[in-house]
Amino acid sequence: MNEMKEFMLAVKHSLEVLDAKFTGMDAKLTVIQEDVAVLKADVAVLKDDVEVLKADVAVLKSDVAVLKSDVAVLKSDVSELKSGQGRHDRILETLALHSLEQETIIRELKRIK
């Protein structure tokens, strides 16, 4: 009977040790589940952030396209202005020559009188 009692005590002790181990594992599992929940929330936030970034990139691409178009228009305008400036320069040269010629004629007429 003593042997049976000792055996029962040993079994009881083994069960207590196993129970303590399971309790520890339950606590660890709870912590892991909480960590997983936090990670899932972080992933959800990151997904939202990625969507916002994608929308921002789409807007930026659109803006860049508009800017490229504006730059092309500005280049064309500058080219036209340069061309017009060249014409104006030639006209001024011609007018200056005409003015010099007229001044020369006026001086000659004054000298003749």
Secondary structure, DSSP 8 states (H G I E B T S, - for coil): -HHHHHHHHHHHHHHHHHHHHHHHHHHHHHHHHHHHHHHHHHHHHHHHHHHHHHHHHHHHHHHHHHHHHHHHHHHHHHHHHHHHHHHHHHHHHHHHHHHHHHHHHHHHHHHH-
